Amino acid sequence: MAGDKVPGLIIFTDLDGTLLDHGTYRYDAARPALDALRARNIPLVPASSKTAAELVALRGELDITKWPAIVENGAGVLSPEEGDASAFDDTEYRRLRRIVDDLPDELRRHFAGFGDWSTDEIAERTGLPPGQARLSARRQFSEPGIWNGDEKELAAFLNRLSAQGVSARQGGRFLTLSFGADKANRMDEVVARLGAGDATIVMLGDAPNDVRMIERADIGVIVHNPSTEALPRLAGEATSRIRRTRLTGPAGWNEAVLAILSASGMSE
């Protein structure tokens, strides 16, 4: 990776509902832009809630194995050298689970995470097919779960975890535990890994957990997703630093990336 000459543009992207169609998880409509990025050696860095194990096959399909990927909502980074799902290091995840398991029973019993569930239970709770649920269970950095205690008990639970460096983020469905990083934090790390501090940073996403990355990028793109509530207007939209696509999912992604390449003088 260090030997590759990186052009002055780095593309970060959410996956589901952005590069991947919300219903089919296909990216066919984005092929022209994907081909253009590949031809110009422009880094394409996925930033996803998916685990590294889930991303291995997709990263191969997209032919972007030479670039890093942000995984588990920013809890970790998958490097280009890590391509064998059977060899992924889960040391951090096992340390996280030990911290949770060592909590007093009156707190521990109110939290159930992926490490407590079978593949079938994960599939049922996430809506993933069993094969995908099995890959989602191959965690390295974070633990999504469900809290079933009251607010006072939750505060005590979070305080005990915080004392050991563990933070929690409530998403739409799960309370996710990790050692603190998020997708926006990882952008600078990836740029540094690529040795491209002067590059123009682009971020495309469609959901609330993409907003910090979109706002942090030099160019932010909100990809239209009619299946979710539209994001509120962001400050950068007034200056067109942040823009919205007309088309949905991968078609909108394709339109936006090709327009950015053209405006950057990289369309030829």
C-alpha positions in Angstrom: 0.0 0.0 0.0 2.8 2.4 0.9 4.3 1.9 -2.5 1.2 2.8 -4.4 0.9 6.3 -5.7 -2.4 7.6 -4.3 -4.0 10.4 -6.3 -5.3 13.6 -4.6 -8.7 12.0 -3.8 -9.9 9.4 -1.3 -13.5 8.1 -1.4 -15.0 6.9 1.9 -18.4 5.2 1.6 -21.2 3.7 3.6 -22.5 0.4 2.1 -26.1 -0.5 2.8 -28.5 2.0 1.2 -25.5 3.9 -0.3 -23.2 1.9 -2.5 -25.4 -1.2 -2.1 -29.1 -1.2 -3.0 -31.3 -1.1 0.2 -33.4 -4.0 -1.0 -31.1 -6.2 -3.2 -27.7 -5.3 -1.8 -26.4 -5.1 -5.4 -24.1 -2.4 -6.7 -24.6 -2.9 -10.5 -25.7 0.7 -11.0 -22.5 1.9 -9.6 -20.2 0.0 -11.9 -19.2 3.0 -14.2 -18.0 4.9 -11.2 -16.3 1.9 -9.6 -14.5 1.2 -12.9 -13.4 4.9 -13.1 -12.0 4.8 -9.5 -10.1 1.6 -10.2 -8.6 2.9 -13.4 -7.3 6.0 -11.6 -6.0 4.1 -8.5 -8.3 6.2 -6.3 -8.8 4.6 -2.9 -12.3 3.4 -2.1 -12.6 2.8 1.6 -15.8 1.2 2.9 -17.0 2.5 6.3 -19.6 0.1 7.6 -21.2 -1.6 10.6 -20.2 -4.9 9.0 -17.5 -7.1 10.5 -14.3 -7.8 8.6 -15.5 -11.3 8.0 -18.6 -9.9 6.3 -16.5 -7.6 4.2 -14.0 -10.1 2.8 -16.1 -11.4 -0.1 -17.5 -8.0 -1.0 -14.1 -6.3 -0.9 -12.9 -9.0 -3.3 -16.0 -8.5 -5.6 -15.4 -4.7 -5.7 -11.7 -5.3 -6.4 -10.7 -2.9 -3.5 -8.6 -5.3 -1.5 -5.6 -3.0 -1.8 -7.3 -0.4 0.4 -8.3 -0.5 4.1 -11.9 -0.7 5.3 -13.5 0.7 8.4 -15.4 -2.0 10.2 -17.9 -2.4 13.1 -19.0 1.2 12.9 -15.4 2.4 13.4 -14.4 0.2 16.2 -11.7 -1.2 14.0 -9.9 -1.0 10.6 -9.4 -3.9 8.3 -6.0 -3.6 6.6 -5.2 -4.7 3.0 -3.0 -7.5 4.3 -5.9 -9.0 6.2 -7.8 -11.1 3.7 -8.2 -14.5 5.4 -11.3 -14.4 7.6 -10.1 -17.4 9.5 -7.1 -15.5 10.7 -8.7 -12.3 12.0 -7.4 -11.3 15.4 -10.3 -11.2 18.0 -8.1 -10.3 21.0 -9.8 -6.9 21.5 -13.2 -8.5 21.3 -12.3 -11.2 23.8 -11.0 -8.5 26.2 -14.2 -6.5 25.8 -16.3 -9.7 26.6 -14.2 -10.4 29.7 -14.9 -6.9 31.0 -18.6 -7.4 30.5 -18.6 -10.9 32.0 -16.8 -9.7 35.1 -19.5 -7.1 35.9 -21.6 -7.8 39.0 -24.5 -10.2 38.2 -27.2 -7.6 39.0 -25.8 -5.5 36.0 -24.5 -8.3 33.7 -27.8 -10.1 33.6 -29.5 -7.2 31.9 -27.3 -7.2 28.8 -27.3 -9.9 26.1 -25.0 -9.5 23.1 -23.9 -11.4 20.0 -21.5 -13.4 22.1 -24.4 -14.7 24.2 -26.5 -15.7 21.2 -26.5 -18.6 18.7 -26.3 -18.0 15.0 -30.0 -18.6 14.8 -30.7 -16.0 17.5 -28.5 -13.5 15.8 -30.3 -14.1 12.5 -33.7 -13.7 14.1 -32.7 -10.5 15.9 -30.9 -8.8 13.0 -33.0 -10.2 10.0 -29.8 -11.5 8.4 -29.8 -14.9 6.7 -28.0 -17.6 8.7 -24.8 -17.5 6.6 -24.5 -13.7 7.0 -25.4 -13.9 10.7 -22.5 -16.3 11.2 -20.1 -13.8 9.7 -21.6 -11.0 11.7 -20.9 -13.0 14.8 -17.2 -13.0 13.9 -16.5 -9.9 15.8 -13.1 -8.3 16.5 -13.8 -5.0 18.2 -17.3 -4.4 19.4 -20.3 -6.1 20.9 -23.9 -5.1 19.9 -26.5 -6.2 22.3 -29.8 -5.5 24.0 -30.3 -3.9 27.4 -33.4 -5.0 29.3 -32.9 -3.2 32.7 -34.2 0.1 33.8 -32.5 3.5 33.4 -30.9 3.6 36.8 -29.3 0.1 36.2 -28.2 1.2 32.7 -26.4 4.2 34.2 -24.6 2.0 36.7 -23.8 -0.5 33.9 -22.3 2.3 31.7 -20.3 3.8 34.6 -18.7 0.5 35.4 -17.8 -0.1 31.8 -16.5 3.5 31.3 -14.1 3.0 34.2 -12.4 0.3 32.1 -12.3 2.3 28.9 -15.5 0.8 27.3 -18.0 3.2 25.7 -21.6 2.5 24.5 -23.6 3.8 21.6 -27.3 3.2 21.3 -28.4 2.6 17.7 -31.8 1.9 16.3 -31.9 -1.6 17.6 -28.7 -2.4 19.6 -26.6 -0.9 22.4 -23.1 -1.4 21.0 -20.1 -1.6 23.3 -16.5 -0.8 22.1 -13.3 0.8 23.2 -14.4 4.2 21.9 -13.6 4.9 18.2 -16.2 5.6 15.6 -16.2 5.9 11.8 -15.4 9.6 11.8 -12.4 9.0 14.1 -11.0 6.4 11.8 -11.0 8.7 8.7 -7.8 10.5 9.8 -6.2 7.1 10.7 -6.9 5.7 7.2 -5.7 8.9 5.5 -2.4 8.7 7.5 -2.1 5.0 6.6 -2.4 5.9 2.9 0.2 8.7 3.3 -2.2 11.1 1.6 -2.6 14.0 4.1 -3.2 16.5 1.3 -5.8 14.5 -0.5 -9.4 15.7 -0.9 -11.6 13.5 1.3 -15.0 12.5 0.0 -17.7 10.7 2.1 -20.9 9.2 0.8 -23.6 8.0 3.2 -27.4 7.9 3.8 -28.0 7.5 7.6 -27.6 9.4 10.9 -24.5 7.4 11.8 -22.8 8.7 8.6 -23.4 12.4 9.4 -20.2 13.0 11.4 -18.1 11.5 8.5 -20.1 13.5 5.9 -19.5 16.7 7.8 -15.8 16.0 8.4 -15.1 15.3 4.7 -14.0 18.0 2.2 -16.9 16.8 0.0 -19.9 15.2 1.6 -22.7 13.4 -0.3 -26.0 12.3 1.2 -27.3 9.5 -1.0 -31.1 9.5 -1.3 -32.7 6.5 0.5 -36.5 6.5 0.3 -36.7 3.6 2.8 -35.5 5.8 5.7 -36.3 9.2 7.0 -34.4 11.9 5.2 -31.4 13.4 7.1 -31.9 17.0 8.3 -30.3 19.8 6.4 -26.6 20.0 7.3 -24.6 23.3 7.5 -22.3 22.4 4.6 -25.2 22.2 2.2 -25.5 26.0 2.1 -22.1 26.2 0.4 -22.5 23.0 -1.6 -19.7 21.3 0.3 -22.4 18.8 1.1 -24.8 17.8 -1.6 -27.7 15.3 -2.0 -28.2 12.9 -4.9 -31.4 12.8 -7.0 -31.2 9.1 -7.5 -31.3 6.4 -4.9 -28.7 3.9 -3.7 -25.9 2.8 -6.1 -27.4 4.9 -9.0 -27.2 8.0 -6.8 -23.7 7.0 -5.7 -22.6 6.5 -9.3 -23.9 9.9 -10.3 -22.2 11.7 -7.4 -18.8 10.0 -7.8 -18.7 10.6 -11.6 -19.6 14.3 -11.0 -16.8 14.6 -8.4 -14.3 13.1 -10.7 -15.3 15.4 -13.5 -15.1 18.5 -11.2 -11.7 17.3 -10.0 -10.4 17.0 -13.6 -10.1 13.2 -13.3 -12.8 12.2 -15.7 -10.5 11.7 -18.7 
